[in-house]
Amino acid sequence: MRRKIWWLAVLVAFALVATACGSTDDTTTTTGAAAAATTTTTTVPETTTTQAPEPAGPIIIGAAVDLTSDMSFFDGPAIAAAQIKIDEINAAGGVGGRQLELRTIDTELDPDQTQAAAIELIEGGAEVLLVTCDVDFATPAITEGINAGILTVASCIGTDQMGPNRFGDAGRLAFSLGNVAQDEGAAMAEFAFDKGKTKAVLVTDNLLVYFQDVIEAFKVRWLELGGEIVAEESFTSFDGTIESVVTAVDGADADIIAVSSAFADLPSTFTTSLRALGNDTTIICSWACDGASWVPEGLNDFYYVTFASLFGDDPDPLVNELAEGVASAAGFTGTGGFVTGASAIEAIVAAIEETGGTVGSELATAFEGFDGLPTISGSISFSADQHTVFGREYRVITITDGTNTFNSLWVATSPAEIR
């Protein structure tokens, strides 16, 4: 018996030596007689270091926009407003613990540069893409964005072309924070009718779909309200026919003239020539007439609808503050459309917070569900059919003695059905 105990002790000692000299794994397995002789397992503790998780990288928002050519008047202030809003959001902690980062490339409105800018931004990690404020100019970038499966947003495109109507199923990823022409034209008609106007002349600039759609929407809503169309005239900016349009309009028995154009022929040449004939008929215009740079000296009885007042008298103090910031950053505010740059960021952030990520299809679903989303530009709505804003509260601006002033707020009852 003593010999057996001695032999077991030798085996146990051997096992302990083997453990100390052998594997450094956390656990050691014993077998045979040694396993039978002990019920404990010898372990060598492993030193572990707990590391803090790496901070999440920024959410990159790419912007393929025009900062030097014809659309810079619209894109520049909108991008400046977007950056101001991003800085505010980042200072408050970002989105889901991630900061926002805006990367901008100037397209100069060149189609090849526009496409290349979008590709560079997407390959560089952009999870959302911002594009220029005209759907034709923006198409090369929009196409790259939606083909890459990312949410693609314009700050102020004003037609229903920013979406499936133009880009098919893939266009479900495309949205604009502009006011859709069907809503804008309806708002103009309702405001004019509310002011007691009943007989309208329509003047259509065929240069852009936006111009055409605004006047068509005005017409549809005007007739629904019971108004009369006494004349319809059209031209194309720069075609040299504006003076003949002035003559025709001057001969019409109307109490309101509805127009939409942003270039020299109209409103400046049109209004100057018409007023020189002694015609003082009230004129109402779309956002296309926003701003002070074109206004002839002494112009009266002219109204237009827009996103925000540039003139320090907007009813929302935050809008006035943003306008000052944009003017400082960009050097000018251009039009009330500057505010849509900030609103684009607000909508993108709301969609990211709702979905918990930046998956394009999920963000698009969130956008389509926005119904009265509060933004600095007012409450905005989208739908599966309408990817450009409707339902926003317009600022009606009056020009009196050549000076722009805020007149009132106006909301269209609904977009006009023009297609």
C-alpha positions in Angstrom: 0.0 0.0 0.0 2.8 2.4 0.9 4.4 1.6 -2.5 1.2 2.5 -4.3 0.9 5.8 -2.5 4.5 6.6 -3.3 4.0 5.8 -7.0 0.9 8.0 -7.2 2.8 10.9 -5.6 5.6 10.5 -8.3 3.0 10.7 -11.1 1.3 13.8 -9.6 4.7 15.5 -9.3 5.6 14.6 -12.9 2.3 16.0 -14.1 2.9 19.3 -12.3 6.4 19.6 -13.8 5.1 18.9 -17.3 2.4 21.6 -16.8 5.0 24.2 -15.8 7.3 23.4 -18.7 4.8 22.7 -21.4 2.0 24.6 -23.2 1.1 28.1 -22.1 -2.6 27.7 -23.1 -5.2 29.0 -20.6 -6.2 25.4 -19.7 -4.2 22.2 -19.4 -5.7 18.8 -19.9 -4.4 15.8 -18.0 -4.9 12.2 -19.0 -4.5 8.7 -17.7 -3.3 8.0 -14.2 -2.6 11.7 -13.6 -6.2 12.6 -14.3 -7.4 9.9 -11.9 -5.0 11.2 -9.2 -6.1 14.9 -9.2 -9.3 16.8 -9.5 -7.7 20.2 -10.2 -6.4 21.7 -13.4 -3.5 24.1 -13.4 -3.9 27.2 -15.5 -1.5 30.0 -16.5 -3.3 33.4 -16.3 -3.3 35.4 -19.5 -2.9 39.2 -19.2 -5.6 41.0 -21.2 -5.9 44.7 -22.0 -9.4 46.2 -22.6 -9.2 48.7 -25.4 -11.8 51.4 -26.0 -13.7 50.9 -29.3 -12.6 52.9 -32.2 -14.7 56.0 -32.6 -17.1 55.8 -35.6 -15.9 57.7 -38.7 -17.8 60.7 -40.0 -20.9 60.5 -42.1 -19.6 61.9 -45.4 -22.0 64.0 -47.4 -20.6 64.7 -50.9 -21.6 67.8 -52.9 -21.2 67.9 -56.7 -22.4 71.5 -57.3 -21.6 74.6 -59.2 -19.6 77.2 -57.4 -18.3 79.3 -60.3 -20.7 79.1 -63.2 -24.3 80.0 -63.9 -25.8 78.0 -61.1 -23.4 79.3 -58.5 -25.9 82.0 -57.7 -28.1 79.2 -56.3 -25.7 76.5 -55.3 -23.1 78.7 -53.4 -25.5 80.1 -50.8 -27.2 76.7 -50.3 -23.9 74.9 -49.7 -22.9 77.7 -47.3 -26.1 77.2 -45.4 -25.6 73.4 -45.4 -22.2 73.8 -43.8 -23.6 76.2 -41.1 -26.2 73.6 -40.3 -23.6 70.8 -40.2 -21.5 72.8 -37.8 -24.4 73.3 -35.5 -25.3 69.6 -35.5 -21.7 68.5 -34.9 -21.3 71.0 -32.0 -24.4 69.3 -30.5 -22.8 65.8 -30.7 -23.4 64.8 -34.3 -25.8 62.1 -35.4 -25.8 58.8 -33.5 -22.4 59.7 -32.1 -20.9 60.4 -35.6 -19.9 63.7 -36.9 -21.1 65.0 -40.3 -18.5 65.9 -43.0 -19.3 67.9 -46.1 -17.0 67.4 -49.1 -17.6 69.7 -52.0 -16.3 69.6 -55.6 -17.0 72.4 -58.1 -18.5 71.0 -61.3 -18.5 74.3 -63.2 -21.6 72.9 -64.8 -19.5 70.9 -67.2 -21.3 67.5 -67.7 -18.0 65.5 -67.7 -16.8 67.3 -64.6 -20.2 66.8 -62.9 -20.0 63.1 -63.5 -16.4 62.9 -62.4 -17.1 64.8 -59.3 -19.9 62.5 -58.3 -17.7 59.4 -58.9 -14.8 60.9 -56.9 -17.1 61.7 -54.0 -18.8 58.3 -54.0 -15.5 56.4 -54.2 -14.2 58.6 -51.4 -16.9 57.4 -49.1 -19.8 59.7 -49.6 -23.0 58.1 -48.1 -25.3 60.9 -49.3 -24.9 63.0 -52.4 -25.9 66.7 -52.9 -26.3 68.0 -56.5 -26.9 71.3 -58.3 -30.2 73.1 -58.4 -31.2 72.2 -62.0 -32.2 68.7 -62.9 -30.7 68.9 -66.4 -27.3 70.2 -65.2 -27.4 67.7 -62.3 -28.3 64.6 -64.3 -24.7 63.2 -64.7 -24.2 63.4 -60.9 -27.7 62.2 -60.1 -27.2 59.1 -62.3 -24.0 58.2 -60.5 -25.6 58.7 -57.1 -28.7 56.6 -57.6 -26.7 53.9 -59.5 -24.5 53.7 -56.5 -27.5 53.2 -54.3 -27.1 56.3 -52.2 -29.6 59.0 -51.3 -29.2 61.9 -53.8 -30.6 65.3 -52.9 -30.9 68.7 -54.6 -31.4 71.7 -52.4 -33.8 73.6 -54.7 -34.8 71.8 -57.9 -38.4 72.9 -58.5 -39.9 70.2 -60.7 -41.2 66.7 -60.2 -38.3 65.5 -62.3 -36.1 64.8 -59.3 -37.3 61.3 -58.8 -38.9 58.4 -60.5 -40.7 60.6 -63.1 -37.4 61.1 -64.8 -35.1 58.4 -63.5 -37.4 55.4 -63.3 -37.2 53.0 -60.4 -33.7 54.0 -59.5 -35.0 57.6 -59.1 -36.7 56.5 -55.9 -33.4 57.6 -54.3 -33.6 61.2 -55.7 -35.3 64.1 -53.8 -35.3 67.9 -53.9 -35.8 70.4 -51.1 -37.2 72.9 -53.6 -40.9 73.6 -53.9 -42.4 71.6 -56.6 -43.8 73.7 -59.4 -47.3 72.3 -59.0 -47.4 73.6 -55.4 -45.8 76.9 -56.2 -48.1 77.8 -59.1 -51.1 76.8 -57.0 -49.9 79.1 -54.2 -49.5 82.0 -56.6 -53.0 81.5 -58.0 -54.6 81.2 -54.6 -52.9 84.3 -53.2 -53.9 86.4 -56.3 -57.5 85.2 -56.1 -57.6 85.9 -52.4 -56.6 89.5 -53.2 -59.7 89.9 -55.4 -58.1 89.3 -58.8 -60.3 87.5 -61.3 -58.9 88.0 -64.8 -55.4 86.7 -65.6 -52.8 86.9 -68.3 -50.3 84.0 -68.4 -46.8 84.5 -69.7 -44.7 81.3 -70.1 -41.0 81.1 -70.6 -40.3 77.9 -72.4 -36.6 77.8 -71.5 -37.1 75.5 -68.5 -39.6 72.9 -67.5 -39.8 74.6 -64.1 -41.0 77.8 -65.7 -43.5 76.1 -67.8 -44.9 73.9 -65.0 -45.3 76.9 -62.6 -47.6 78.7 -65.1 -49.5 75.5 -66.0 -50.1 74.9 -62.3 -51.3 78.5 -61.9 -53.7 78.0 -64.8 -55.1 74.8 -63.4 -55.7 76.2 -59.9 -56.9 79.6 -61.2 -59.6 77.9 -63.3 -60.6 75.6 -60.3 -61.1 78.8 -58.2 -63.3 80.3 -60.9 -60.8 82.8 -62.3 -60.8 83.7 -66.0 -57.8 83.4 -68.4 -58.0 86.4 -70.8 -54.7 85.8 -72.7 -51.8 83.4 -72.8 -48.4 84.5 -74.2 -45.1 82.6 -74.4 -41.5 83.1 -75.4 -38.1 81.5 -74.8 -35.5 83.5 -72.9 -32.9 85.2 -75.2 -35.0 84.6 -78.4 -35.6 88.3 -78.9 -39.4 88.1 -78.8 -40.1 89.7 -75.4 -41.1 93.1 -76.8 -43.9 91.5 -78.8 -45.1 89.7 -75.7 -45.2 93.0 -73.9 -47.3 94.5 -76.6 -49.8 91.6 -76.5 -50.0 91.7 -72.7 -50.5 95.4 -72.6 -53.6 95.0 -74.8 -55.2 92.4 -72.6 -58.0 93.3 -70.2 -56.5 91.7 -67.0 -56.1 92.5 -63.4 -53.2 90.0 -62.7 -50.2 88.9 -64.8 -48.7 85.6 -63.9 -45.1 85.0 -65.0 -42.1 82.8 -64.2 -38.6 83.4 -65.4 -35.2 84.3 -63.9 -33.3 85.9 -66.8 -32.9 89.4 -68.3 -35.9 89.1 -70.7 -38.2 88.6 -67.8 -38.8 90.0 -65.3 -36.6 93.1 -65.8 -37.0 93.8 -69.5 -40.7 92.8 -69.4 -41.6 94.8 -66.4 -39.6 97.9 -67.5 -41.2 97.9 -71.0 -44.7 97.2 -69.7 -44.6 99.9 -67.0 -43.2 102.3 -69.6 -46.4 101.9 -71.6 -48.3 103.0 -68.5 -49.6 99.5 -67.7 -49.8 99.1 -63.9 -51.4 95.7 -63.8 -50.4 93.7 -60.8 -47.7 91.1 -61.6 -47.1 87.9 -59.6 -44.1 85.7 -60.1 -42.6 82.5 -58.8 -39.3 82.0 -56.8 -37.6 82.7 -60.2 -38.1 86.4 -59.6 -36.5 86.4 -56.1 -33.8 88.8 -55.2 -33.0 92.5 -55.6 -30.4 92.5 -58.4 -32.8 92.6 -61.3 -35.4 95.0 -59.9 -35.9 98.1 -62.0 -36.0 101.4 -60.2 -39.4 102.5 -59.0 -41.1 99.1 -59.8 -44.5 98.8 -58.0 -47.3 96.3 -57.6 -45.1 93.2 -58.1 -45.3 90.1 -56.0 -43.4 86.8 -55.8 -43.3 83.7 -53.7 -40.1 82.3 -52.2 -38.6 80.2 -49.4 -37.4 83.0 -47.2 -36.9 86.8 -47.1 -33.4 88.0 -47.8 -34.1 91.4 -46.5 -33.8 91.1 -42.8 -37.5 91.0 -42.3 -38.3 87.3 -42.4 -40.9 86.4 -39.7 -38.5 83.7 -38.4 -35.5 85.2 -36.6 -33.5 82.0 -37.2 -33.9 82.6 -41.0 -32.6 86.1 -40.6 -29.7 84.8 -38.6 -28.9 82.1 -41.2 -29.1 84.7 -44.0 -26.4 86.8 -42.2 -24.2 83.7 -41.8 -24.6 82.7 -45.5 -23.8 86.2 -46.6 -20.7 86.2 -44.5 -19.6 82.7 -45.7 -20.5 82.9 -49.4 -20.4 86.6 -49.9 -24.0 86.7 -51.0 -27.4 85.1 -50.3 -28.7 85.2 -53.9 -32.3 84.2 -53.3 -34.4 82.8 -50.5 -33.3 79.4 -51.8 -30.3 79.6 -49.5 -32.4 78.2 -46.7 -33.0 74.9 -48.5 -29.4 74.0 -48.1 -29.8 73.9 -44.4 -33.2 72.1 -44.8 -31.6 69.4 -46.9 -29.2 68.6 -44.0 -32.1 68.7 -41.5 -34.0 66.2 -43.7 -31.0 63.9 -44.2 -30.3 63.9 -40.5 -34.0 63.1 -39.7 -33.9 60.2 -42.1 -30.6 58.8 -40.6 -32.0 59.1 -37.1 -35.2 57.3 -38.1 -33.5 54.5 -39.9 -30.4 54.2 -37.7 -28.0 54.2 -40.7 -27.3 55.6 -44.2 -28.6 52.8 -46.4 -30.0 54.6 -49.5 -33.2 52.7 -49.9 -34.1 53.0 -46.2 -33.4 56.8 -46.2 -35.6 57.1 -49.3 -38.4 55.4 -47.5 -38.0 57.8 -44.6 -38.1 60.8 -47.0 -41.3 59.5 -48.6 -42.9 59.3 -45.2 -42.1 62.9 -44.2 -45.4 64.7 -43.6 -44.9 68.1 -42.2 -41.3 67.6 -41.1 -40.2 70.8 -39.3 -37.2 72.5 -40.8 -35.8 76.0 -40.8 -37.5 76.5 -44.2 -40.9 75.5 -42.8 -42.8 72.2 -42.6 -42.0 70.0 -45.6 -43.7 66.9 -47.0 -42.9 64.3 -49.6 -44.7 61.2 -50.9 -44.0 58.1 -52.9 -45.3 60.0 -55.9 -43.9 63.4 -55.1 -40.1 63.7 -54.4 -40.0 67.5 -54.4 -41.4 69.4 -51.4 -45.0 70.4 -51.2 -47.0 72.0 -48.4 -44.3 74.5 -47.3 -45.2 77.9 -46.1 -44.2 80.4 -48.7 -43.0 83.9 -48.1 -44.9 86.4 -50.3 -42.6 89.3 -51.1 -43.9 92.7 -52.4 -41.8 95.1 -54.5 -42.9 98.7 -53.9 -41.0 101.6 -55.3 -38.2 99.2 -56.2 -37.8 97.8 -52.7 -38.4 94.2 -51.6 -40.3 93.6 -48.4 -42.0 90.7 -46.7 -45.7 90.7 -47.2 -47.3 87.6 -45.8 -47.1 83.8 -45.4 -49.0 81.6 -47.7 -49.6 77.8 -48.0 -51.2 76.2 -51.1 -54.1 74.0 -50.3 -52.6 71.3 -52.4 -50.4 70.9 -55.5 -52.2 71.4 -58.8 -52.7 68.4 -61.0 -50.9 69.2 -64.3 -50.0 65.7 -65.5 
